[in-house]
Amino acid sequence: MKNTIQFESCLKEKLNSYMELRESQGCQVLKIRHIFISLDQYLLKAGLSGRSLPPAVIDGWIASLPEKLSVNTVNIYISTYMQFARYLQSLGYDAFIPEKAIGSKNYSPYIFHEGDLAALIQAADAMVFSASEKHHHCIPSGKTQRKYSEYLYFDLYAVCKISAVTWV
């Protein structure tokens, strides 16, 4: 491994061998080493010794991650650790594998009603394109404007149909 990391916990040999394995598989270990440094430091502080990573230790490590990390970043940490845990299990170690963190589900799809769609299509029909607009080279004029409007209808219709199928 190019930039050898000096792990210090009871799993230092396994962490090094795992990093070497991942590098030999083409993984860019520089992108994940900070995760293992964090785990190694936590294991060292926790005073863990032995051949197991119990749930309390791993849950404690996850809880010790900085609060500023997004749920997606925490999931990357967990996924990376899960791969390492499977590696340890293949070597006969007892390694707890946690579930991924669940992000906040604040997305709420908007479902158009017939009246909404009619108003949207009517607004598209009423649009007037002019050459004085900033991107006039992108907007058709004259005879091609009607053709553009037909494409707009088709795109709008296709999106609405797909949305209706997806969300119903």
Wavefront OBJ file of the C-alpha trace (Angstrom):
o trace
v 0.000 0.000 0.000
v 1.429 3.356 -1.016
v 0.617 5.568 1.970
v 0.716 3.034 4.775
v -1.505 4.030 7.633
v -0.314 3.265 11.121
v -3.316 1.662 12.747
v -2.957 1.141 16.477
v -5.975 -0.819 17.718
v -6.221 -4.546 18.342
v -7.367 -4.955 14.719
v -4.425 -3.091 13.185
v -3.164 -6.114 11.226
v -6.630 -6.870 9.880
v -7.234 -3.240 8.970
v -3.912 -3.143 7.085
v -4.550 -6.437 5.303
v -8.073 -5.315 4.365
v -6.781 -2.010 2.976
v -4.159 -3.900 0.949
v -6.834 -6.278 -0.333
v -9.108 -3.413 -1.367
v -6.217 -1.650 -3.085
v -5.341 -4.827 -5.002
v -8.975 -4.930 -6.158
v -8.657 -1.445 -7.622
v -10.359 0.448 -4.813
v -9.024 3.931 -4.186
v -8.202 3.387 -0.535
v -7.328 7.045 -0.048
v -11.056 7.758 -0.300
v -11.965 5.362 2.516
v -8.946 5.422 4.803
v -10.386 8.222 6.972
v -13.278 5.898 7.814
v -10.904 3.215 9.055
v -8.753 5.743 10.892
v -11.903 6.870 12.703
v -12.823 3.258 13.547
v -9.277 2.435 14.655
v -9.091 5.458 16.949
v -12.476 4.627 18.464
v -11.463 0.993 19.076
v -8.263 2.201 20.721
v -10.138 4.641 23.007
v -12.720 1.986 23.837
v -9.919 -0.335 24.918
v -11.204 -3.167 22.756
v -9.079 -6.273 22.720
v -9.911 -9.569 21.154
v -11.369 -10.995 18.014
v -14.843 -9.518 18.067
v -16.631 -6.283 17.271
v -19.796 -6.403 19.407
v -22.897 -4.302 18.625
v -22.287 -1.922 21.535
v -18.841 -1.010 20.219
v -19.957 -0.453 16.633
v -23.062 1.465 17.699
v -20.820 3.585 19.926
v -18.475 4.291 17.027
v -21.372 5.316 14.784
v -22.783 7.524 17.550
v -19.357 9.148 17.980
v -19.232 10.332 14.366
v -19.476 14.115 14.024
v -23.039 15.420 14.062
v -22.335 17.602 11.054
v -22.155 14.503 8.820
v -25.198 14.039 6.617
v -27.213 10.838 6.738
v -25.753 9.891 3.348
v -22.207 10.299 4.645
v -22.997 8.228 7.738
v -24.390 5.556 5.408
v -21.104 5.597 3.479
v -19.227 5.045 6.751
v -21.588 2.203 7.660
v -21.409 0.588 4.204
v -17.623 0.753 4.214
v -17.494 -0.754 7.704
v -20.005 -3.468 6.678
v -17.634 -4.623 3.924
v -14.812 -4.761 6.459
v -17.030 -6.675 8.911
v -17.837 -9.260 6.231
v -14.114 -9.585 5.580
v -13.519 -10.176 9.296
v -16.343 -12.723 9.415
v -14.750 -14.606 6.518
v -11.612 -14.870 8.692
v -13.561 -16.264 11.639
v -13.993 -13.045 13.610
v -17.257 -12.106 15.266
v -18.122 -8.731 13.725
v -21.460 -7.008 14.168
v -23.039 -5.664 10.993
v -25.349 -2.700 11.642
v -28.247 -1.492 9.552
v -27.851 1.663 7.549
v -29.171 4.924 8.927
v -32.547 5.970 7.632
v -32.639 9.440 6.177
v -35.426 11.886 6.645
v -38.180 11.299 4.169
v -39.354 14.826 3.615
v -40.053 14.427 -0.102
v -43.702 14.747 -0.965
v -44.623 14.325 -4.628
v -47.093 16.726 -6.162
v -49.843 15.044 -8.123
v -51.410 17.182 -10.819
v -55.181 17.172 -11.111
v -56.982 17.572 -14.432
v -57.537 21.272 -13.822
v -53.861 21.788 -13.005
v -52.793 20.023 -16.194
v -55.268 22.002 -18.291
v -53.973 25.267 -16.827
v -50.380 24.208 -17.457
v -51.100 23.311 -21.087
v -53.044 26.541 -21.559
v -50.120 28.527 -20.160
v -47.743 26.716 -22.519
v -50.015 27.563 -25.449
v -50.113 31.212 -24.447
v -46.332 31.528 -24.312
v -44.909 34.029 -26.758
v -41.351 33.595 -27.824
v -39.333 36.554 -28.964
v -35.897 37.008 -30.445
v -35.023 39.512 -27.737
v -34.890 36.821 -25.066
v -31.513 35.883 -23.681
v -31.428 32.457 -25.300
v -33.212 33.332 -28.505
v -31.012 30.952 -30.466
v -32.600 28.066 -28.549
v -36.200 29.117 -29.103
v -37.857 28.421 -32.445
v -39.764 31.118 -34.249
v -42.243 31.289 -37.119
v -43.441 27.977 -38.551
v -41.176 25.938 -36.308
v -42.759 27.487 -33.205
v -45.903 25.391 -33.696
v -43.779 22.262 -34.090
v -41.923 23.176 -30.888
v -45.262 23.576 -29.135
v -46.260 20.086 -30.315
v -43.031 18.660 -28.872
v -43.741 20.487 -25.629
v -47.197 18.907 -25.531
v -45.745 15.474 -26.148
v -43.075 15.887 -23.460
v -45.610 17.226 -20.989
v -48.041 14.425 -21.812
v -45.332 11.774 -21.474
v -44.120 13.142 -18.145
v -47.650 13.300 -16.780
v -48.421 9.781 -17.937
v -45.215 8.446 -16.383
v -45.918 10.364 -13.179
v -49.460 9.039 -13.065
v -48.252 5.469 -13.499
v -45.438 5.923 -10.989
v -47.382 7.593 -8.203
v -50.791 5.934 -8.440
l 1 2 3 4 5 6 7 8 9 10 11 12 13 14 15 16 17 18 19 20 21 22 23 24 25 26 27 28 29 30 31 32 33 34 35 36 37 38 39 40 41 42 43 44 45 46 47 48 49 50 51 52 53 54 55 56 57 58 59 60 61 62 63 64 65 66 67 68 69 70 71 72 73 74 75 76 77 78 79 80 81 82 83 84 85 86 87 88 89 90 91 92 93 94 95 96 97 98 99 100 101 102 103 104 105 106 107 108 109 110 111 112 113 114 115 116 117 118 119 120 121 122 123 124 125 126 127 128 129 130 131 132 133 134 135 136 137 138 139 140 141 142 143 144 145 146 147 148 149 150 151 152 153 154 155 156 157 158 159 160 161 162 163 164 165 166 167 168
